[in-house]
Amino acid sequence: MSREIIIAGWGAVSPAGWTAGEMVDAILEKRALPISEESRGSDAPVRRFRSVPNALAQPPWARHTRLRRASPATRFAVSAALEALGSSEIEKETLGVIFVTMNGSVTFSRRFFAEVCENPALASPILFPETVFNAPASHLSSVLASPAVNYTLLGDSAHFLRGLDLAVQWLHEERVPHCLVVAAEELDWLSTEALMLFPGGRIAAEGSAAAYLKLGAADAGVRLEQITEAHLMSSQVSRARAAKKMHAELLAQPDSLICDSRCGSAVWDAPESTAWPDAHAHSSAQWLGDGFGVSAGWQSVLACEMLHRGLGRSAAISAIGCSQQAIGAVVSR
Amino acid sequence: MSYRRDQQLSGPHRVVVTGVGIVTAMGHGWSANADGFRVGRTALRPITVFDTTRQRVHTGGEVIMDVPLPSTKLTPRQVSRLDRATTLMLNAAAEAMAQAAWSDTMGESIPISLGTSAGAMSLGESYYQSKSLHPSHKRRLATLVTGYLPHTQAQLLAEAVGISGPITIITNACASGANAIGHAFHLIRHGRARRAFCGGYDAIAEMVFAGFDSLQALSTTTPRPFDATRDGLALGEGAAMLTLERLDDALARGATILGEVTGYGASTDLHHLTQPHPAGDAAVRSMSIACAEAGVGPGEIGYLNSHGTGTLLNDSAEGAAIQEWAGDAVSRLKVSSTKGAIGHLLGGAGAVEAVICLMALRGGWVPPNVPVAQLDPICTFDLVREPRDSALDHALTNSFGFGGANATLVLRRWSS
């Protein structure tokens, strides 16, 4: 059996819309997506964020019983996952699911804890299960009807690539013949105001990204060439140093497309601004915003879609997370 | 852990446990816990970490924090900022690392695999309360936000014990700890790492406690897994950490081997977000996958540490699954739940219960279930209700969580 890993499909929900195509168009056109501004009151800071536009029509999957009360992050995840799977005939009962997030279903969590603070005896038993980190992943497996292994991974904005690495592990160990990696985040004042506590003026964003992986030949999709070590940041290892170690390991070709994690803030962008000239890089966060746990997923989808459109033969993904790790990947056509 | 298209991995390798740390309501460390579980001591007590006067339930498996954090590589400032969950985890980690005597970790990428359900939830609660009461305040909030993120807790662990490697935090609700050990086991078994540090942890937190109470899943009397009149679970807290390494490496360095991890299975129950399928079909699947990898059948499992929460639905579904999976061997299968003694440790449960299995394998005993007044008819297996000595070769532990996350580990007694 081939041990080559193919990304056979991908999908995304972003402030640009409900498909990967809309997201990539917005990035390639360097389109200025609208930024909303809101405040909880005169004493609260003004939040700046990019939210996902309302869908033009309710998709059929939205009527699934498990999605009636599900969080926005769950809906984003399901949409991107189904886009990644496309219309291909697959054995869904053997589909592994890896869900990546940083904030989880923060809207439900904030609402439930507000009820607890008010009066725990009246806190809603309907809300609580949806606050659990793996609720979106559970709903996703249920919608897909897959009883196979399902993990929810927590990590920073680079962690989607660790999800891809885990998928590779599962495929090589033959635990599953195919695997879906999905990241999703939803906006809430709790997480948006948290982002504002850190320097750089980043714009919070929401959405999802998905990649469908399997063993095989790259005739339909793109080939996964490399995932680097996840270089850990710590009190002893700065973000810049972790990034430098990762870049030294990344097998980017001179003509590779670069999908990096720059967001337009000099504070955060320095490691990548010094690593390669601007002209060669495509920076999804600059146009979409900070997608928390989705960020590297958007970078990955951008890389796959650009190769699919024939814009290059290989693409390097440089994901320098907010506080955990620097990790990269290379995909080719 | 990195991947390249031309990558060639070795394996499969045998994987052994060379260090264990454990903190539960039963006590700090291997000895205190082994002594308590062996005789069937119960360690539930009034909750003091937050005010429970407005809850239905006021007791749980709260850890008595009377043991100072062992010396680590963290700075005093880092230590001063630790939350309860991370403190529990670091206590367990220090014990495991001391036992493993890994002296040459610098420069080697050693994966960390952690399971947690709530992480440093108390810091998240503090952040919310501060933001709600004083929307414009910023002081110390960045520290709370950073500390709340579970990967920060893993980074603190790495710094504390002096290792560096990729971090995997699996949050599959109450199966997380077992998933984390299973993940680390597979990394080594299939040649992606030579050793790994893994485990699970969770602390009692108000939001989670209130959540289980809102579902009326908490016992208002005492938790009695597999009792026909059971009325729910008790929440607990704690951590267990394990050092895993290749058998040949452990032998070469003369390490004390505490047991072997031989099988791991995971599956997803699609029935409902919080309720298992009544027949426990996903549990059958996870047990079958784990035993197939371990190369053992139900008749060879000497002890099964059940998920056994004490809720009506969980115990009946797990009982049905054990019947289906064990078949003719069911009546000879020794089963107990240890959650009646220390409560349900959520993301820490799977790791703690794996360590209890290691204790049982090494000591040759089975930890008893809490007393059962009226046995549930689903128990066609041998529910161990009194302290019992028994030579064991293989033990199996089940962990099932919200979202249908099911995980099973199989462990083997080490015999040179």
Chai-1 contact restraints between the chains, C-beta under 6 A:
chainA,res_idxA,chainB,res_idxB,connection_type,confidence,min_distance_angstrom,max_distance_angstrom,comment,restraint_id
A,R40,B,P135,contact,1.0,0.0,6.0,A-B,restraint_1
A,D43,B,P135,contact,1.0,0.0,6.0,A-B,restraint_2
A,D43,B,S136,contact,1.0,0.0,6.0,A-B,restraint_3
A,A44,B,P135,contact,1.0,0.0,6.0,A-B,restraint_4
A,F113,B,Y128,contact,1.0,0.0,6.0,A-B,restraint_5
A,F113,B,M207,contact,1.0,0.0,6.0,A-B,restraint_6
A,V116,B,M207,contact,1.0,0.0,6.0,A-B,restraint_7
A,V116,B,A210,contact,1.0,0.0,6.0,A-B,restraint_8
A,P120,B,R54,contact,1.0,0.0,6.0,A-B,restraint_9
A,P120,B,Q55,contact,1.0,0.0,6.0,A-B,restraint_10
A,P120,B,A210,contact,1.0,0.0,6.0,A-B,restraint_11
A,A121,B,R54,contact,1.0,0.0,6.0,A-B,restraint_12
A,A123,B,A210,contact,1.0,0.0,6.0,A-B,restraint_13
A,A123,B,S214,contact,1.0,0.0,6.0,A-B,restraint_14
A,P125,B,S214,contact,1.0,0.0,6.0,A-B,restraint_15
A,P125,B,L215,contact,1.0,0.0,6.0,A-B,restraint_16
A,F128,B,G211,contact,1.0,0.0,6.0,A-B,restraint_17
A,F128,B,S214,contact,1.0,0.0,6.0,A-B,restraint_18
A,P129,B,L273,contact,1.0,0.0,6.0,A-B,restraint_19
A,P129,B,T274,contact,1.0,0.0,6.0,A-B,restraint_20
A,V132,B,A173,contact,1.0,0.0,6.0,A-B,restraint_21
A,V132,B,F402,contact,1.0,0.0,6.0,A-B,restraint_22
A,F133,B,T171,contact,1.0,0.0,6.0,A-B,restraint_23
A,N134,B,T171,contact,1.0,0.0,6.0,A-B,restraint_24
A,N134,B,N172,contact,1.0,0.0,6.0,A-B,restraint_25
A,N134,B,A173,contact,1.0,0.0,6.0,A-B,restraint_26
A,N134,B,G403,contact,1.0,0.0,6.0,A-B,restraint_27
A,A135,B,G403,contact,1.0,0.0,6.0,A-B,restraint_28
A,S138,B,L273,contact,1.0,0.0,6.0,A-B,restraint_29
A,S138,B,G403,contact,1.0,0.0,6.0,A-B,restraint_30
A,S138,B,G404,contact,1.0,0.0,6.0,A-B,restraint_31
A,S141,B,T268,contact,1.0,0.0,6.0,A-B,restraint_32
A,S142,B,L270,contact,1.0,0.0,6.0,A-B,restraint_33
A,P147,B,S267,contact,1.0,0.0,6.0,A-B,restraint_34
A,P147,B,T268,contact,1.0,0.0,6.0,A-B,restraint_35
A,P147,B,L270,contact,1.0,0.0,6.0,A-B,restraint_36
A,P147,B,A282,contact,1.0,0.0,6.0,A-B,restraint_37
A,V149,B,A266,contact,1.0,0.0,6.0,A-B,restraint_38
A,N150,B,T268,contact,1.0,0.0,6.0,A-B,restraint_39
A,Y151,B,I170,contact,1.0,0.0,6.0,A-B,restraint_40
A,T152,B,T171,contact,1.0,0.0,6.0,A-B,restraint_41
A,T152,B,N172,contact,1.0,0.0,6.0,A-B,restraint_42
A,L154,B,P150,contact,1.0,0.0,6.0,A-B,restraint_43
A,L154,B,I169,contact,1.0,0.0,6.0,A-B,restraint_44
A,L154,B,T171,contact,1.0,0.0,6.0,A-B,restraint_45
A,G155,B,H151,contact,1.0,0.0,6.0,A-B,restraint_46
A,D156,B,H151,contact,1.0,0.0,6.0,A-B,restraint_47
A,D165,B,Y3,contact,1.0,0.0,6.0,A-B,restraint_48
A,V168,B,Y3,contact,1.0,0.0,6.0,A-B,restraint_49
A,E173,B,H190,contact,1.0,0.0,6.0,A-B,restraint_50
A,A194,B,V145,contact,1.0,0.0,6.0,A-B,restraint_51
A,L197,B,L141,contact,1.0,0.0,6.0,A-B,restraint_52
A,L197,B,A142,contact,1.0,0.0,6.0,A-B,restraint_53
A,E225,B,R5,contact,1.0,0.0,6.0,A-B,restraint_54
A,Q226,B,R4,contact,1.0,0.0,6.0,A-B,restraint_55
A,I227,B,S2,contact,1.0,0.0,6.0,A-B,restraint_56
A,I227,B,Y3,contact,1.0,0.0,6.0,A-B,restraint_57
A,T228,B,S2,contact,1.0,0.0,6.0,A-B,restraint_58
A,E229,B,S2,contact,1.0,0.0,6.0,A-B,restraint_59
A,A230,B,P166,contact,1.0,0.0,6.0,A-B,restraint_60
A,L232,B,S164,contact,1.0,0.0,6.0,A-B,restraint_61
A,S234,B,Q155,contact,1.0,0.0,6.0,A-B,restraint_62
A,S234,B,E159,contact,1.0,0.0,6.0,A-B,restraint_63
A,Q324,B,H151,contact,1.0,0.0,6.0,A-B,restraint_64
